[in-house]
Structure formats: C-alpha cells, structure tokens
Amino acid sequence: MSLPLQSSLFDGDAVALGSLSAVRRTPLDASSWVDVLPGWLSGAGVMFDRLAERVPWHAERRPMYDRVVDVPRLVSFFGENDPLPDRILVEARTALSAHYASELGEPFRTAGLCFYRDGRDSVAWHGDTIGRGATHDTMVAIVSVGAARSLLLRPRGGGASVRFAAGHGDLLVMGGACQRTWEHAVPKTTRPVGPRISVQFRTRDVR
C-alpha cells in the first residue's frame, strides 16, 4: 500500500546542506563502516518534488533465472560529464568530496538515483562491485528524501543484518571494504509507506 508524501511540520522551503562535522560512524568490522547524519539536507520535501519532476526516470527489466522481470523501482543515472538535475546535488557532491578527501583520495563523480514509489519497490541484497568496487575500497554516499525506509547491511555470504533508517534529508555513507565484504538491501514492506528518492554518489568506475 502506498501513501502520498507528507512533509514534516519542520520541513521548510529552503533547500540547504548542513555541516558534515556531526557525522557519526558505526564500524561494521575492522575494515568496513557506515557514517550517518540525520537531516543533513533541509527542505527535503521541496527537494523530493524537484527530483520527482525533473529527473528522467525510467523502468528497467533484467534477466533473472529463466525469465526477464521488472526492476521494482524507477532509476536514473548521471555520469561524470552529465549535468546533475539540481544545483543542491552539485553542492552535496562537492561537500562530500571535500569532507572525505583524506580517506577516499578522489572525488565523487557520478550520481545514481532510485525512486521507490511505495513499499512494493525495493532493492535486493547486493554490493556495488561493478568496476573497481570489486577489488578496491571505495565509498558510496546516499542522500535520501521522502518517506523513511530501512537500509539493511549483512556480511557477504550471510549473517545477522544491521538496520539503518534512510529518511527525509538523511545522509548515509558506506565506506572501507563495505562493498566487497558486506551486502546492502532496501527490503519490501507491507506497511503503508510513502515514496522515497535516494541519490547515490560514487567515484569513477564504481557501480
């Protein structure tokens, strides 16, 4: 069941980024970690409306076993040389590149966007291991607008999962060996939930 997006009483019209100094890190193991900063983006309701309207969303179909199935979300991808659909995404990418420069050693360059229309939309367990992510430590920075959804992580090969809330204006960064040694997912839910858009910033040759 889906619900329309309802902005918070505290969600103003001004779209802006906060300071990254308040980011809090959760170690997953000796070489993998997740950083979280709730409410990094203010005016997230306005940002949701802009992205929902401006982004060239499309549906994908992928082979699975002996058939081709619909990917349960809408997607859009902006490569290194593609203009991003809103100035605040350019500012976010620049701010994240500067904040993580000493650890990452390179800037974030691309942006992949996902539109989860309701609780039936999801993404299955996976790591971003297409390209250099299969062999090198990297980071994936996710900015969420819209209804909160759970983002789960578990050790690759199985094990107990760790749950994070990816909510309205929140930032979540997966770093270290996370993409190679852990998997993440946004599971389906039967509870009524509104739409969510996530923006994933990645480095060159990581998908």
N, C-alpha and C positions, 0 to 999 in steps of 0.2 A: 504494500500500500504506500502511496506517495502523498506528500503534503507540500503545499506551496511554501517557498522560503519566507520565513517571518524574521525580520530584522530585530535585533535586540533593542530595548529602550535606550541602551547606552551606546548604540552603534550610530555615530553621527555621519554627516555627509562628507566630511573632509577625509580624503584618502591620503594616508601618510604612513611612513615606516617609523617605528620606534628605535631605540638603541639596542644594539646586539650585546651590550655588556651584561644583560640579565639572563643570557642563555645558560641553561643548566644541563650538564652532561650526565648521562647514565651509561656506565660501562656494561657491555653485554658479555665480554670476556676480556682476555688480556690484550686483544688486538682489534676489537670492534666496539663501537659506541654509538649512542644516539644523543643528539642535542635537541632540546625542546625549549621553545619560547612562546608561551600562550599570548595571543593578542598582539603579535608583532606588527601586523597591518591593521591600522584603524580605518574606519569607513569601509569595512569588508562587505557590507550589503551593497553599497554603490559599486564596489569592485566586481562583485558577483554579477550584477546587472550588466556592467560594461562587457565583461568577458562572455557572458551568455549571448549577448547581441553581436559582438564584433568578431569573435573567433570563428573561422571557417570549420565548424565541427563536421565530422563525418563518421559513419559507422564502418567498422572493419569486419571481415569474415576470415576465419583461419581454419586450416585443416586440423581435425582432431580425430585420431584413430582412423576410421574408415569413412568419415563424412566431414563436410565443411559447416562450421557453426558460426553464429553471430557472436562477436565480442560484446560482452554485456556492459558497455559504456560507450560514450562518444569520445573521440580523440582528435587531437590536432598537434602538429609538431612544427617547431620553428628552429631551423638550422642556424649555423654560425652567422651566415650572411643575410638571414631573413629579419626584417623589421618586426619587433615584438608588437602585440596588439594594443599595448597601453604603456605610457611613459613610466608608470609605477613599477612595471616589471623590469624595465631597464634599470631603474634605481635600485630595485631589490637585487638584481644580478650583480650590479657594481658593488653594493654594500657587502654582499656575501663573499664576493671575490676578495675584497679588501680584508674582511674580518678573518677569513680562513687562509689567507695567503701563506703564512708561515708553515701551516700544516699541509695544505694542499699543493702548494708550489706552482699553481697555474690557475687561471681564471675559469669561472663557469662560463660556458659558451652557448649552450643550447637550452631550449625550453620545450618540454613535452607537457601537454595539457590533457586532463581527463575530466569528463563531465559525467558524474554519477547522478542519474535522473531520479532515482528512488532506491529503496532497499533491495530491489532485484538486480541492480547494477553492482558490479564487483570486479576485483582482480584476484586471480588465483595465486597460490604460492609461487614465488619466483625470486631471482636475484637479477640485478641489471648487469648481466655478464656478456652482452654482445659487444665485441670490441675489447678495449683494454681492461674493462672491468673484470674479465675472466682471469687476468693474470696480475693485475696491479691494484694496490689500494687506491680508492678514489672516494668521492663524496657525492651524494645525491641530496639536494636541498629541496624540500617540499613546502610550499605555501598553500594553505587551504582557505577557501571562502565558501560560505554556505553552511548547511547542516553538518553537525559533527558526525564523523564516522570513526569506527575503530580501525587502527592500523596495527596488525599483529606481526611480530617477528618470532622466528624459531630457528634453532640451529639447522643448518643444511643436513639433510638426511633424517630429520625428525627430532622430536624432543619437546619439552614444555615451551609454550609460547609466552611472549611478553606483550602486553597490550598497551598501546598509546592512543590517546584521543587526538584526532586531527580535526580541529574545529574552526570556528569562524575567525579568520585572521591569524591563525596559529602557524608557527614555523616548526618544522621537524627536519633535522639533518642526520642522515646515516653516514657514518664515516669509518675510517680504518679499513679493515678487511671485511666489513659487513656484507658487501655484495657477493663476495666469494664464499664466505663461511656461514652466512645466515640467509634466510629467505624472508620475504615480507608479503603480506596479503591484506586486501580490504574485503572482508567476507560479506556475503549477502546477509540481510536481516529481515525478519518478518514483522518487526515492529514498525509503526508508521514513522517515516523519516523523510525530511525534505531533501532537495537537491544539493549537491556539493560539487565544486570545481577544485581540482588540485593542479598546481603548477610545479613541475619537477625541473629544477635547474641541474644540468650535468656538464661535465668537462668534455673536451674533444674526444671523439671516438669512444663514447660510453653510451649504451642504450639499455 
